[in-house]
Structures are given as structure tokens and as C-alpha cells.
């Protein structure tokens, strides 16, 4: 490469990584719009969670076929991109296979990269077939039409193109390495168990033409990687980055244990404390401080971990395919709950960007504009969605917070629930019988 090539490559890197950094800052900003919640306890359990679930893929393999294919793509993505470091150094300094001094170790690395590239291609073709030909039910449901469905296919096409360019780049490189007497700066380095079978395609071409192809494949490969990296922001594949913090900050409480509202807990303790003065003056609220809201009606009312969950969602549909409400035809889809939360959060983020860092009310909210009460009340709170999620996302926590808002802020619970709560208030039990009549059934013949 000439110095001009090195300069152009440096500019490409700055643009690619700069845009990526800017988008990551937006994600962090949006997540921090959520309510503060402490998830710094029990660090040992949290590190173990992250190691087993995010790194070890322990929940993915519960469905063996998809789990095995995902592990191949996951390992391939991580290991093959080690090669990116060599590409960056070669691109910046005009070197060729700068790590070739590693000798046999380098040969093993390049050979493993190529084998993994082929395995990734096989896995991607299998994933594409499952989505578009076999059309598994969880990939063909109504909440995954349009952009979300296309996004999954775009990622698969990206993977095919990147792996193919990698093998073609190696094949042309190998061809020039084998030129008798050597050619240009191409040194003999690496082992090529796959691209050696592609290399004969370039026989009969001039060395200069093959070198042109090498440079084209090289530039397309690195540009494709940078485009893919920046596409993550707009894609469900953000879980590649966010699965690790998401599993670390996951709720460690037993499933089914819900958190209590601090304000309500204080009221109950005061009611049960015989020494409490019910007429004591409450501490004055801070000036201009808005009263605390019960539950959540918009994304700013959710905690930051729930917003992290929304960005981490892989849209795999395991939650929805295991949801008893969805299976029986109800409108609820836990996957849609997470997708709607992320879409609303992105809308709020764009509002903030457009108004110089300040959110201007837009007369919209997560509740009603994105998620309907019908969806929320269809949930049986069974935790199936939480159990099934491969990256420890909890759609149920969002559903419960929005239900709280409907009940405690709007008194908008369904009629059977309102009747039950009225009965508890009046009769001390869910049933519509006076306490004195509750045992009358024993006198019936």
C-alpha cells in the first residue's frame, strides 16, 4: 500500500469507530433515563451469572439445534475478529501479515479462522432456512413483520458476505505468496485449509490483476466489518455487546418475588406501628419536585436495568413461544413488550437529540401508544418468559410496573380485579360474602 492508502484507511477507521462511539454514548444516555436501582450486590453471583449465561451460552443450549448453531456463529464471530487487529496494523503501516513472526502458532490461527468461517457459513444458511423456508412459528408471528424480520435476514447476509470476503482475501493472498521468486511484499505465512481450494480460480490471471482482487477483497472486508459494527446500533444484534452487562445486572431474587414500592411499604409500616403518630407532619417535599408515580406509564418510569433489557432483546421469540397467554390466542407477546419498550426509548432519545439534550413532552407514552392494557392484563405472571430468555431479560417486570400504574394511578384494573379488591376491603376476603356468612356452606346438604 502507498502512504495515500494508509491515510485513507486511517480516515476510514476514525469515521467507523467515531460513529460507533457516538451511538454507544446515545445508548448509555438513553438507558440512564431510567429510574436508579441498585444492582451492585452479590458480585460473585453476578460474575458467575455472566460467565455461565453470556459467555457459556448455558440457556441457549436448552434448545439444542439453535443452541449449537448459535455457539458456532458466536465463537466464529469472536475468534475470527481477532484477525481484525492484524488487518488494522497492516492497513495503518502498510505491512503484510504482521503477526507472521509467530510461525506455527500463526499457521494454526489462520487455519482455525478459515475452518470457523466455513462453519459460520453453514450455521448462517441453517438459520436462514429456519426463518425463511421452514418458517418456524416464532419467526413468522405478527409481532415480527416488516423491519424486525428484515433485520434478522440482513444480519445473516452480512455474515455470509464477510466470511466469503475473508476466504477470497486469503485465496488471492495465497496465490501471490506462491508466485515463483516472490511477488511484491507478499511473504509466505499462514495455513489455508479452505482457501487453498479457492485459489485455483485465479490461475491464468496476471499477478497484477490478482493483487488488485486482493486489495478489493481486503478493503471490502474491513469496510464491511465497520459497517456491520455500526449497524449493531440499529439492530437486534446489540446483544452481542449488551448480553454481558445485562446478565451481570440481572435480578438475583427468586422468580416470582416482586419488589415492594418504598412509599407503600412506609405507609403499611406506619399503619401497623402502634406508636406511630398518624397526624405527624410529613417532611416537606423539595421545591418543584414532582410527586413520585406509582408504577410506570412511560420509559422514564422504568428502571435503568429494564431499559438495558430492552436494548439487549435478541427478538428470538423464545419468550413468546413459551407464553401461555400467547399460546392460547391472547394478544400478549413478551417479545413485543421488549421491542415496544426499545422503540419508545429510541423515540424519546431522538426527541432529546432534536431539542438539545432536553425532552419535550410529545403527548405519547409507552402505555396505550405502544402497549395496550389488554396485553398487560393477559399476562398470567407465570415467569415462563423470564425463564426462557437466553440473556436474562424480564418482560414480566415491565408488565407488572405498568399494571401498577393502571391500578394505583388510574384505577383502571379489569372489573373482576376491581370486584376482588372491593371484596377484600369490605369482607376481608376475595369472595362476595359477609364474614358472618362465610361458613354457611357447611350447613348445606
KAFEN-V340916 format. One record per backbone hydrogen bond with DSSP energy under -1.0 kcal/mol. NH is the residue of the N-H (numbers start at 1). CO is the residue of the C=O. E is the energy in kcal/mol with one decimal. If there is no record, write none. Layout:
BEGIN
NH	CO	E
NH	CO	E
END
This chain:
BEGIN
6	2	-1.9
7	3	-2.5
8	4	-2.7
9	5	-2.5
10	6	-2.3
11	7	-2.3
12	8	-2.4
13	9	-2.4
14	10	-2.4
15	11	-2.6
16	12	-2.7
17	13	-3.0
18	14	-2.2
19	15	-2.4
20	16	-1.8
21	17	-2.5
22	18	-2.2
23	19	-2.0
24	20	-2.3
25	21	-2.1
26	22	-1.6
27	23	-2.1
28	24	-2.4
29	25	-2.6
30	26	-2.7
31	27	-2.6
32	28	-2.1
33	30	-1.3
34	31	-1.7
35	302	-2.9
46	42	-1.9
47	43	-2.8
48	44	-2.1
49	45	-2.4
50	46	-2.3
51	47	-2.4
52	48	-2.6
53	49	-2.8
55	50	-2.2
56	51	-1.8
58	52	-2.2
61	57	-1.4
63	60	-1.5
67	63	-2.9
68	64	-2.9
69	65	-2.3
70	66	-2.4
71	67	-2.3
72	68	-1.9
73	69	-2.1
74	70	-3.0
75	71	-3.0
76	72	-2.6
77	73	-2.8
78	74	-2.2
79	75	-2.9
80	76	-2.3
81	77	-1.1
82	79	-1.8
83	80	-1.5
85	82	-1.3
87	83	-2.1
88	84	-2.5
89	85	-2.1
90	86	-2.9
91	87	-2.7
92	88	-2.3
93	89	-2.3
94	90	-1.7
100	97	-2.1
102	99	-2.1
103	100	-2.2
105	102	-1.5
107	103	-2.0
108	104	-2.2
109	105	-2.3
110	106	-2.6
111	107	-2.4
112	108	-2.6
113	109	-2.5
114	110	-2.1
115	111	-2.2
116	112	-2.6
117	113	-2.2
118	114	-1.9
119	115	-2.2
120	116	-2.8
121	117	-2.0
122	118	-2.3
123	119	-2.6
124	120	-2.9
125	121	-2.3
126	122	-2.0
127	123	-2.6
128	124	-2.8
129	125	-2.4
130	126	-2.3
131	127	-1.8
132	128	-2.7
133	129	-2.1
134	129	-2.7
136	130	-2.0
139	136	-1.8
140	137	-1.3
144	141	-1.7
150	146	-2.4
151	147	-2.8
152	148	-1.4
153	149	-1.4
154	150	-2.8
155	151	-2.1
156	152	-1.6
157	153	-2.5
158	154	-2.6
159	155	-2.3
160	156	-2.1
161	157	-2.6
162	158	-2.8
163	159	-2.5
164	160	-2.3
165	161	-2.7
166	162	-2.0
167	163	-2.0
168	164	-2.6
169	165	-2.7
170	166	-1.9
171	167	-2.3
172	168	-2.4
173	169	-2.0
174	170	-2.8
175	171	-2.0
176	172	-1.9
177	173	-1.9
178	174	-1.5
182	179	-2.7
186	183	-2.1
196	192	-1.3
197	194	-1.8
199	195	-2.2
201	198	-2.1
202	199	-2.1
203	200	-1.7
205	202	-1.6
210	206	-2.3
211	207	-2.4
212	208	-1.9
213	209	-2.3
214	210	-2.6
215	211	-2.3
216	212	-2.5
217	213	-3.0
218	214	-2.6
219	215	-2.9
220	216	-2.7
221	217	-2.4
222	218	-2.4
223	219	-2.5
224	220	-2.5
225	221	-2.0
226	222	-2.0
227	223	-2.5
228	224	-2.8
229	225	-2.6
230	226	-1.8
231	227	-1.9
232	228	-1.1
234	231	-1.3
235	232	-1.6
238	235	-1.1
239	236	-1.3
240	237	-1.7
241	238	-1.6
242	238	-2.6
243	239	-1.9
246	242	-2.4
247	243	-2.0
248	244	-1.7
249	245	-2.5
257	254	-2.1
265	261	-2.6
266	262	-2.2
267	263	-1.6
268	264	-2.5
269	265	-2.5
270	266	-2.2
271	267	-2.2
272	268	-1.9
276	273	-1.6
280	277	-1.8
289	286	-2.0
296	401	-2.0
301	298	-1.7
302	299	-1.0
304	35	-2.1
307	303	-1.5
308	304	-2.1
309	305	-2.5
310	306	-1.7
311	307	-1.7
312	308	-1.7
313	309	-1.2
321	317	-2.5
327	323	-2.6
328	324	-1.6
329	326	-1.8
330	325	-2.6
337	333	-1.9
338	334	-1.7
339	335	-2.4
340	336	-3.1
341	337	-1.9
342	338	-2.2
343	339	-2.5
344	340	-2.6
345	341	-2.3
346	342	-2.5
347	343	-2.0
348	344	-2.5
349	345	-2.3
350	346	-2.4
351	347	-1.9
352	348	-2.2
353	349	-2.4
354	350	-2.4
355	351	-1.1
356	353	-1.0
357	352	-2.7
367	297	-2.5
368	371	-3.6
369	367	-1.5
370	366	-1.3
371	366	-2.8
376	372	-1.7
377	373	-2.7
387	383	-2.4
388	384	-2.1
389	385	-1.5
392	389	-1.0
399	395	-2.1
400	396	-2.8
401	397	-1.8
402	398	-2.1
403	399	-2.1
404	400	-2.2
405	401	-1.6
406	402	-2.0
407	403	-2.6
408	404	-3.3
409	405	-2.1
410	405	-1.4
412	406	-3.5
418	414	-2.2
419	415	-2.8
420	416	-2.1
421	417	-2.6
422	418	-2.2
423	419	-2.4
424	420	-2.2
425	421	-2.1
426	422	-2.6
427	423	-3.6
428	424	-1.2
433	431	-1.4
437	434	-1.3
438	435	-1.0
440	437	-1.6
442	439	-1.6
443	440	-1.7
444	441	-1.3
END
